[in-house]
Amino acid sequence: MSLDKELQKITADSDDTKRLVDKLFKVWLKDNQEVWILVHIEVQSQYDTSFNERMFIYHYRTFDLYRKPVISLAILGDEREKWRPSTYNYQLGGCTLKLEFPIIKLLDYQKQWAELEKNLNPFAMMIMAHLKTKAIVSNLKEREQWKWYLIRSLYDKGYSKLAIVKLFKFIDAMMTLPPLLQQSLNQKVITYEEEKTMALISPFELMAEERGLEKGLQQRIEQEKEFIIRLIQKKLGKINDDLKMQIKALNVDDLENLAENLFEMKSLDDLQQWLTNF
């Protein structure tokens, strides 16, 4: 049983800029004992020294407000192999306080990819989407290929219509693509359903309005250019207006070529050289 209202009371004064994705559940153990499980999903990629402390604060707040046994579990989605916070403690004046909590490090599942592919649990699909999103940053065509692979797997694994749509939305939101690549992927979804004669409403159709794909081709191209510029600045640093103008002058094929070559660029000088020689 989800306890969203109770969770809001616990985290009411937390800093929104550092908020985790949290969930509070009420469960009953095999011996009929009622237990509250507080799940924290760490989505920040940067090292956070206050994470252990927040785990303790939410733990004791839950117990203080509701006087129920609490299990605090941390799911870590960062890329730091050695960052595995699992304890909060201090000692002072003969007083000792210590909280140990279990963690799940999603990065560890990279070595279990074959097992994830065979696993029918929807959570396995979510982990695969997370791992590929983290692993593929610049090569957008490769990301589109993996996104399509995972979406196609939803059908092949025999999930229900509702499960397919929900997992599709999760994968779609996580593995973001520039508009033109997204449009290409959506067409693959539609064609695949037609070939399989599946009695499903295409997730693409369900999400067409919110994705704004009814807008004209020119607008989608402009969106893709802005997406590429943001990607370049994230990888190489802030670019000046002159470079932006050169990028915006590229046609669709040139943009895709730039996206493919961006993975190998190490500096803005590499970008300038590519634009000069292209």
C-alpha positions in Angstrom: 0.0 0.0 0.0 1.4 3.4 -1.0 1.5 6.1 1.6 2.1 9.3 -0.5 0.2 11.7 1.8 2.2 10.4 4.8 5.5 10.8 2.8 4.6 14.5 2.1 4.5 15.2 5.8 7.9 13.6 6.3 9.7 15.5 3.5 7.7 18.7 3.7 10.6 21.0 4.4 13.3 19.3 2.3 15.3 21.2 -0.3 13.6 20.6 -3.6 16.9 21.1 -5.5 18.3 18.0 -3.8 15.2 15.9 -3.6 15.3 12.3 -4.2 12.6 10.2 -5.8 11.0 8.7 -2.7 8.2 6.2 -2.0 6.7 5.1 1.3 4.9 1.7 1.4 3.0 -0.2 4.1 3.6 -3.9 3.9 2.9 -6.9 6.1 5.5 -9.6 6.7 4.8 -13.3 6.8 4.3 -13.1 10.5 1.6 -10.5 10.0 3.8 -7.7 11.4 3.1 -4.3 9.8 6.2 -2.6 8.5 6.7 0.7 6.7 9.3 0.7 3.9 10.8 4.0 2.9 12.5 3.8 -0.5 14.9 6.5 -1.7 16.0 6.5 -5.4 19.2 8.5 -5.8 19.2 10.0 -9.2 22.0 12.5 -8.9 25.3 11.6 -10.7 27.4 13.7 -8.4 28.8 12.6 -5.0 26.5 13.8 -2.2 28.0 13.9 1.3 24.6 14.7 2.9 22.8 11.6 1.5 23.6 9.4 4.5 22.3 12.1 6.8 19.0 12.5 4.8 18.5 8.7 5.0 18.7 9.0 8.8 16.5 12.1 9.0 13.7 10.5 6.9 14.0 7.3 8.8 13.6 8.8 12.2 10.9 11.3 11.0 8.8 8.3 9.7 9.1 6.5 13.0 8.6 9.7 15.1 5.4 10.6 13.2 3.8 7.2 13.0 5.5 4.9 15.5 5.9 2.1 13.0 8.9 -0.1 12.2 10.7 1.4 9.2 13.0 -0.2 6.6 15.0 2.4 4.7 16.3 1.2 1.3 18.5 3.3 -1.1 18.5 2.6 -4.8 21.5 4.4 -6.3 21.5 5.4 -10.0 24.8 7.3 -10.1 27.9 6.3 -12.0 30.4 6.3 -9.1 31.6 2.7 -8.7 32.9 3.3 -5.2 30.2 5.5 -3.8 28.0 3.1 -1.7 26.6 5.0 1.3 25.0 2.6 3.7 25.6 4.0 7.2 24.9 7.1 9.3 26.5 7.3 12.7 28.1 9.5 15.3 29.4 9.2 18.9 29.4 11.9 21.5 29.8 11.9 25.3 29.3 8.2 25.6 26.2 8.3 23.3 26.3 6.2 20.1 23.8 6.5 17.2 24.0 4.3 14.1 21.7 3.5 11.2 22.6 0.9 8.6 20.5 0.6 5.5 20.6 -1.7 2.5 21.5 -0.3 -0.9 20.9 -1.4 -4.5 23.6 -0.1 -6.9 22.1 -0.1 -10.4 25.6 0.1 -11.9 26.2 -3.4 -10.7 23.6 -4.8 -13.0 25.7 -3.9 -16.0 27.6 -7.2 -15.4 24.3 -9.1 -15.3 22.9 -7.8 -18.6 22.1 -11.3 -19.9 20.1 -12.2 -16.8 18.2 -8.9 -17.1 17.2 -9.7 -20.7 15.7 -13.0 -19.6 14.0 -11.6 -16.5 10.3 -10.9 -17.0 10.1 -8.6 -14.0 9.3 -5.0 -15.3 11.9 -3.7 -13.0 14.5 -5.4 -15.1 13.4 -3.5 -18.1 13.6 -0.2 -16.2 17.2 -1.0 -15.1 18.2 -1.8 -18.7 16.8 1.5 -19.8 18.6 3.3 -17.0 22.0 1.6 -17.8 21.8 2.4 -21.5 20.8 6.0 -20.9 23.8 6.5 -18.6 26.2 4.6 -21.0 25.1 6.3 -24.3 25.3 10.1 -24.1 26.7 11.4 -27.4 25.9 8.7 -29.9 22.2 9.4 -30.4 21.7 6.9 -33.2 23.0 4.1 -30.9 20.7 5.3 -28.2 17.8 5.2 -30.6 18.7 1.7 -31.6 18.8 0.5 -28.0 15.6 2.4 -27.2 13.9 0.6 -30.1 15.4 -2.8 -28.9 14.0 -2.3 -25.4 10.5 -1.2 -26.7 10.3 -4.1 -29.0 11.2 -6.4 -26.1 8.1 -5.2 -24.3 6.0 -6.9 -26.9 8.2 -10.0 -27.2 8.0 -10.7 -23.4 4.3 -10.9 -23.5 3.4 -8.0 -21.2 -0.2 -6.9 -20.9 -1.3 -3.9 -22.9 -1.4 -1.7 -19.7 2.1 -2.8 -18.7 3.5 -2.1 -22.2 2.1 1.4 -22.2 3.4 2.2 -18.8 6.9 0.8 -19.5 6.9 2.5 -22.9 6.3 5.8 -21.1 9.1 5.1 -18.7 11.6 4.2 -21.4 10.5 7.1 -23.6 10.9 9.7 -20.8 14.3 8.3 -19.7 16.0 7.7 -23.1 15.4 11.1 -24.6 16.1 11.6 -28.3 16.1 14.6 -30.6 12.8 15.1 -32.4 13.7 13.6 -35.8 15.1 10.4 -34.3 12.1 10.2 -32.0 9.8 10.5 -35.0 11.7 7.7 -36.7 11.4 5.5 -33.7 7.6 6.2 -33.3 7.2 5.1 -36.9 9.0 1.8 -36.1 6.5 1.2 -33.3 3.5 1.8 -35.5 4.9 -0.4 -38.3 5.8 -3.2 -35.9 2.3 -3.3 -34.5 0.8 -3.4 -38.0 3.1 -6.3 -39.0 2.2 -8.2 -35.8 -1.5 -7.3 -36.2 -1.6 -6.6 -32.5 -4.8 -5.4 -30.9 -3.0 -2.5 -29.1 -3.4 1.2 -29.3 0.1 2.4 -30.2 1.9 4.0 -27.3 3.0 6.6 -29.9 -0.6 7.5 -30.6 -1.4 7.7 -26.9 1.5 10.1 -26.4 1.3 12.1 -29.6 -0.4 15.1 -28.1 2.0 15.5 -25.2 5.1 15.0 -27.4 3.8 17.7 -29.8 4.6 15.6 -32.9 1.7 17.2 -34.8 3.9 20.3 -35.2 5.5 20.9 -38.6 8.8 19.4 -39.8 10.6 22.7 -39.7 9.8 23.2 -36.0 11.1 19.6 -35.3 14.3 20.4 -37.1 14.8 23.6 -35.0 14.2 21.5 -31.9 16.8 19.1 -33.0 19.3 21.9 -33.5 18.7 23.2 -30.0 19.0 19.7 -28.7 22.4 19.2 -30.4 23.6 22.6 -29.1 22.6 21.6 -25.5 24.4 18.3 -25.9 27.5 20.0 -27.2 27.6 22.4 -24.3 27.1 19.6 -21.8 30.1 17.7 -23.3 32.5 20.4 -24.4 31.4 23.5 -22.6 29.6 26.8 -23.4 29.8 27.7 -27.1 29.7 31.2 -28.6 27.0 32.7 -30.8 29.1 32.2 -33.9 29.4 28.5 -33.4 25.6 28.4 -32.6 24.9 30.1 -35.9 27.1 27.6 -37.8 25.3 24.7 -36.2 21.8 26.1 -36.9 22.8 26.5 -40.6 23.3 22.8 -40.9 20.7 20.7 -42.7 19.2 17.5 -41.3 21.9 15.1 -42.7 24.6 17.4 -41.4 23.1 17.5 -38.0 23.0 13.7 -37.8 26.6 13.6 -39.0 27.6 16.1 -36.3 25.8 14.0 -33.6 27.7 10.9 -34.7 31.1 12.7 -34.6 30.4 14.5 -31.3 31.2 11.4 -29.4 34.9 11.6 -30.4 35.3 15.3 -29.9 37.4 16.3 -26.9 37.2 20.1 -27.1 35.6 23.1 -28.7 38.6 23.3 -31.0 37.6 19.8 -32.4 34.1 21.1 -33.0 35.4 24.2 -34.8 37.7 22.1 -36.9 34.8 19.7 -37.8 32.6 22.6 -38.8 35.4 24.2 -40.9 36.2 21.0 -42.7 32.7 19.7 -43.2 
